[in-house]
């Protein structure tokens, strides 16, 4: 029943549960309703536009892996571009002195 109040005890602190009228469930603490996915997500962090899903309790590690792989790709691209630029610059200087 959505009209009755419900409470849950977390580490000795009593917290009220919130009713989600869209999902028709009692949301646990730190859960939020995502308007993009139209679902309630436990420990909701944000909705990621690049992965197209919510980042929450069940997929923090997969999102961290995604961010780590993107950062690795950026670092690899930067290093390869810098080496290529230095190689082209060295070749141009060698041709200019000859």
N, CA, C and O of each residue as an XYZ file, in Angstrom:
392
protein
N       0.851     -1.177      0.000
C       0.000      0.000      0.000
C       0.893      1.234      0.000
O       1.766      1.369      0.857
N       0.680      2.130     -0.951
C       1.525      3.308     -1.115
C       1.256      4.374     -0.063
O       2.104      5.237      0.164
N       0.100      4.335      0.581
C      -0.228      5.380      1.553
C       0.442      5.148      2.907
O       0.666      6.105      3.649
N       0.764      3.901      3.244
C       1.422      3.609      4.521
C       2.907      3.921      4.416
O       3.519      3.733      3.365
N       3.477      4.397      5.512
C       4.906      4.681      5.515
C       5.670      3.429      5.904
O       5.226      2.649      6.747
N       6.825      3.249      5.276
C       7.689      2.123      5.608
C       9.068      2.652      5.943
O       9.517      3.668      5.413
N       9.727      1.933      6.841
C      11.057      2.333      7.280
C      11.988      1.138      7.226
O      11.552     -0.009      7.317
N      13.264      1.415      7.080
C      14.289      0.372      7.102
C      15.433      0.889      7.974
O      15.717      2.086      7.998
N      16.083     -0.027      8.690
C      17.192      0.363      9.546
C      18.500      0.048      8.831
O      18.748     -1.093      8.441
N      19.339      1.081      8.663
C      20.626      0.932      8.004
C      21.712      1.388      8.973
O      21.806      2.572      9.298
N      22.527      0.448      9.429
C      23.618      0.725     10.367
C      23.134      1.478     11.599
O      23.784      2.415     12.062
N      22.010      1.068     12.113
C      21.470      1.651     13.331
C      20.667      2.926     13.135
O      20.189      3.500     14.113
N      20.506      3.384     11.902
C      19.753      4.599     11.612
C      18.481      4.205     10.872
O      18.534      3.511      9.857
N      17.339      4.651     11.385
C      16.064      4.354     10.734
C      15.830      5.356      9.620
O      15.852      6.567      9.841
N      15.603      4.831      8.404
C      15.404      5.685      7.229
C      14.071      5.355      6.579
O      13.696      4.186      6.503
N      13.352      6.365      6.112
C      12.078      6.090      5.439
C      12.305      5.607      4.012
O      13.229      6.055      3.333
N      11.462      4.698      3.570
C      11.487      4.259      2.170
C      10.557      5.156      1.364
O       9.534      5.622      1.865
N      10.926      5.389      0.117
C      10.096      6.223     -0.747
C       9.343      5.335     -1.729
O       9.859      4.313     -2.180
N       8.140      5.730     -2.048
C       7.294      4.991     -2.979
C       7.507      5.547     -4.384
O       7.399      6.755     -4.595
N       7.804      4.686     -5.333
C       7.925      5.095     -6.737
C       6.608      4.759     -7.413
O       6.262      3.590     -7.585
N       5.888      5.787     -7.791
C       4.569      5.562     -8.402
C       4.684      5.016     -9.819
O       3.746      4.386    -10.309
N       5.807      5.240    -10.488
C       5.992      4.721    -11.849
C       6.266      3.221    -11.820
O       5.617      2.449    -12.525
N       7.239      2.814    -10.995
C       7.602      1.391    -10.900
C       6.701      0.620     -9.938
O       6.654     -0.610     -9.967
N       5.986      1.357     -9.086
C       5.088      0.784     -8.097
C       5.836     -0.121     -7.112
O       5.415     -1.242     -6.831
N       6.964      0.401     -6.594
C       7.754     -0.323     -5.585
C       8.187      0.664     -4.508
O       8.177      1.877     -4.713
N       8.566      0.118     -3.358
C       9.205      0.908     -2.314
C      10.688      0.941     -2.649
O      11.342     -0.100     -2.716
N      11.212      2.134     -2.858
C      12.625      2.278     -3.214
C      13.489      2.212     -1.967
O      13.176      2.853     -0.964
N      14.583      1.438     -2.015
C      15.512      1.419     -0.887
C      16.291      2.736     -0.818
O      16.259      3.514     -1.772
N      16.988      2.999      0.290
C      17.790      4.226      0.389
C      18.808      4.312     -0.748
O      19.370      3.299     -1.164
N      19.037      5.510     -1.239
C      19.950      5.836     -2.336
C      19.477      5.335     -3.694
O      20.218      5.443     -4.671
N      18.290      4.800     -3.785
C      17.755      4.405     -5.089
C      17.015      5.593     -5.678
O      16.398      6.381     -4.962
N      17.089      5.703     -6.996
C      16.410      6.789     -7.699
C      15.774      6.246     -8.956
O      16.171      5.205     -9.480
N      14.783      6.969     -9.427
C      14.115      6.589    -10.665
C      14.803      7.317    -11.819
O      14.923      8.542    -11.796
N      15.250      6.575    -12.818
C      15.892      7.170    -13.996
C      14.822      7.454    -15.036
O      14.091      6.556    -15.452
N      14.736      8.700    -15.447
C      13.724      9.066    -16.440
C      14.102      8.595    -17.838
O      13.228      8.437    -18.690
N      15.394      8.367    -18.092
C      15.834      7.886    -19.401
C      15.462      6.407    -19.596
O      14.906      6.027    -20.626
N      15.777      5.586    -18.590
C      15.514      4.140    -18.673
C      14.126      3.760    -18.173
O      13.615      2.682    -18.476
N      13.530      4.657    -17.406
C      12.207      4.437    -16.809
C      12.203      3.257    -15.840
O      11.263      2.463    -15.819
N      13.261      3.149    -15.039
C      13.362      2.120    -13.997
C      13.980      2.735    -12.748
O      14.631      3.777    -12.820
N      13.775      2.091    -11.607
C      14.447      2.496    -10.381
C      15.779      1.760    -10.299
O      15.851      0.556    -10.543
N      16.832      2.497     -9.953
C      18.184      1.946     -9.912
C      18.733      2.101     -8.506
O      18.739      3.197     -7.945
N      19.200      0.980     -7.937
C      19.762      1.019     -6.589
C      21.147      1.655     -6.631
O      21.953      1.342     -7.507
N      21.419      2.542     -5.688
C      22.647      3.339     -5.629
C      22.897      4.036     -6.966
O      23.980      3.940     -7.543
N      21.888      4.725     -7.431
C      21.927      5.424     -8.712
C      23.028      6.477     -8.709
O      23.074      7.327     -7.820
N      23.903      6.423     -9.687
C      24.953      7.421     -9.836
C      24.558      8.412    -10.929
O      24.369      9.599    -10.661
N      24.436      7.920    -12.159
C      24.007      8.773    -13.266
C      23.611      7.905    -14.452
O      23.875      6.703    -14.474
N      22.983      8.521    -15.424
C      22.667      7.842    -16.676
C      23.764      8.200    -17.665
O      23.959      9.375    -17.976
N      24.473      7.212    -18.157
C      25.610      7.448    -19.045
C      25.139      7.466    -20.497
O      24.617      6.464    -20.985
N      25.312      8.580    -21.190
C      24.876      8.637    -22.592
C      25.744      7.807    -23.529
O      25.279      7.423    -24.602
N      26.996      7.516    -23.156
C      27.874      6.751    -24.037
C      27.576      5.261    -23.984
O      27.674      4.576    -25.002
N      27.214      4.752    -22.816
C      26.866      3.332    -22.729
C      25.362      3.119    -22.873
O      24.915      2.002    -23.132
N      24.585      4.182    -22.707
C      23.138      4.082    -22.871
C      22.444      3.374    -21.724
O      21.372      2.798    -21.909
N      23.038      3.409    -20.548
C      22.420      2.763    -19.388
C      22.755      3.525    -18.124
O      23.607      4.413    -18.122
N      22.074      3.167    -17.053
C      22.309      3.808    -15.766
C      23.522      3.186    -15.092
O      23.762      1.984    -15.210
N      24.276      4.006    -14.390
C      25.390      3.519    -13.594
C      24.890      3.443    -12.161
O      24.487      4.446    -11.571
N      24.926      2.244    -11.619
C      24.413      2.020    -10.275
C      25.140      0.874     -9.600
O      26.254      0.518     -9.984
N      24.510      0.307     -8.605
C      25.119     -0.725     -7.770
C      25.635     -1.913     -8.578
O      26.730     -2.408     -8.308
N      24.886     -2.369     -9.542
C      25.216     -3.621    -10.233
C      26.209     -3.468    -11.377
O      26.688     -4.473    -11.902
N      26.531     -2.246    -11.779
C      27.445     -2.118    -12.911
C      28.535     -1.071    -12.725
O      29.066     -0.551    -13.706
N      28.874     -0.757    -11.481
C      29.992      0.163    -11.250
C      31.274     -0.377    -11.870
O      31.983      0.368    -12.547
N      31.588     -1.651    -11.658
C      32.863     -2.202    -12.153
C      32.921     -2.225    -13.671
O      33.992     -2.024    -14.244
N      31.785     -2.469    -14.344
C      31.784     -2.460    -15.809
C      31.966     -1.041    -16.339
O      32.655     -0.830    -17.338
N      31.348     -0.069    -15.670
C      31.531      1.320    -16.069
C      32.968      1.758    -15.823
O      33.540      2.476    -16.643
N      33.563      1.338    -14.708
C      34.967      1.652    -14.431
C      35.863      1.039    -15.504
O      36.815      1.678    -15.951
N      35.571     -0.190    -15.921
C      36.333     -0.828    -17.003
C      36.198     -0.067    -18.311
O      37.165      0.066    -19.060
N      35.007      0.430    -18.584
C      34.776      1.230    -19.787
C      35.612      2.513    -19.740
O      36.281      2.853    -20.716
N      35.576      3.219    -18.616
C      36.337      4.467    -18.473
C      37.834      4.184    -18.565
O      38.566      4.944    -19.199
N      38.299      3.101    -17.940
C      39.711      2.738    -17.996
C      40.149      2.411    -19.421
O      41.236      2.809    -19.839
N      39.320      1.695    -20.166
C      39.685      1.361    -21.544
C      39.694      2.599    -22.441
O      40.533      2.702    -23.337
N      38.781      3.532    -22.216
C      38.769      4.774    -23.001
C      40.008      5.604    -22.681
O      40.626      6.167    -23.586
N      40.377      5.686    -21.403
C      41.589      6.426    -21.019
C      42.838      5.768    -21.599
O      43.755      6.465    -22.033
N      42.886      4.442    -21.613
C      44.023      3.727    -22.199
C      44.120      3.991    -23.694
O      45.215      4.187    -24.220
N      42.996      3.998    -24.372
C      42.982      4.292    -25.804
C      43.463      5.713    -26.074
O      44.215      5.941    -27.021
N      43.038      6.669    -25.253
C      43.492      8.061    -25.404
C      44.991      8.174    -25.191
O      45.672      8.866    -25.948
N      45.516      7.507    -24.171
C      46.956      7.547    -23.896
C      47.738      6.906    -25.041
O      48.762      7.445    -25.461
N      47.274      5.771    -25.548
C      47.925      5.093    -26.670
C      47.930      5.987    -27.912
O      48.951      6.102    -28.590
N      46.806      6.611    -28.207
C      46.710      7.495    -29.362
C      47.642      8.691    -29.220
O      48.277      9.098    -30.193
N      47.733      9.253    -28.033
C      48.626     10.384    -27.786
C      50.086      9.990    -27.998
O      50.837     10.725    -28.640
N      50.494      8.842    -27.466
C      51.881      8.386    -27.596
C      52.218      8.098    -29.057
O      53.264      8.530    -29.541
N      51.358      7.381    -29.760
C      51.618      7.050    -31.161
C      51.656      8.320    -32.018
O      52.494      8.435    -32.912
N      50.771      9.260    -31.756
C      50.769     10.519    -32.506
C      52.034     11.326    -32.237
O      52.610     11.897    -33.162
N      52.469     11.378    -30.986
C      53.696     12.112    -30.638
C      54.908     11.475    -31.292
O      55.770     12.185    -31.812
N      54.993     10.152    -31.278
C      56.122      9.463    -31.916
C      56.110      9.679    -33.421
O      57.162      9.886    -34.026
N      54.942      9.633    -34.024
C      54.823      9.873    -35.459
C      55.231     11.298    -35.813
O      55.933     11.526    -36.798
N      54.784     12.256    -35.001
C      55.149     13.655    -35.233
C      56.653     13.852    -35.100
O      57.262     14.525    -35.931
N      57.262     13.271    -34.062
C      58.707     13.406    -33.876
C      59.483     12.742    -35.005
O      60.511     13.266    -35.436
N      59.012     11.606    -35.486
C      59.659     10.916    -36.610
C      59.582     11.773    -37.873
O      60.568     11.887    -38.602
N      58.415     12.378    -38.139
C      58.261     13.246    -39.313
C      59.106     14.504    -39.168
O      59.675     14.977    -40.152
N      59.199     15.048    -37.974
C      60.003     16.238    -37.738
C      61.489     15.933    -37.929
O      62.213     16.735    -38.519
N      61.942     14.799    -37.441
C      63.342     14.393    -37.607
C      63.665     14.177    -39.086
O      64.749     14.548    -39.539
N      62.749     13.588    -39.837
C      62.959     13.369    -41.261
C      63.009     14.693    -42.018
O      63.814     14.862    -42.934
N      62.154     15.619    -41.634
C      62.140     16.935    -42.286
C      63.423     17.699    -41.980
O      63.953     18.365    -42.869
N      63.938     17.629    -40.761
C      65.189     18.296    -40.409
C      66.372     17.668    -41.109
O      67.302     18.376    -41.496
N      66.364     16.347    -41.283
C      67.432     15.663    -41.976
C      67.455     16.062    -43.454
O      68.525     16.283    -44.022
N      66.276     16.156    -44.076
C      66.184     16.562    -45.477
C      66.603     18.019    -45.652
O      67.185     18.376    -46.677
N      66.315     18.855    -44.670
C      66.640     20.282    -44.762
C      68.138     20.519    -44.647
O      68.660     21.456    -45.251
N      68.834     19.690    -43.887
C      70.271     19.872    -43.714
C      71.066     19.234    -44.848
O      72.241     19.557    -45.022
N      70.466     18.347    -45.613
C      71.193     17.656    -46.699
C      71.281     18.490    -47.948
O      71.858     18.052    -48.944
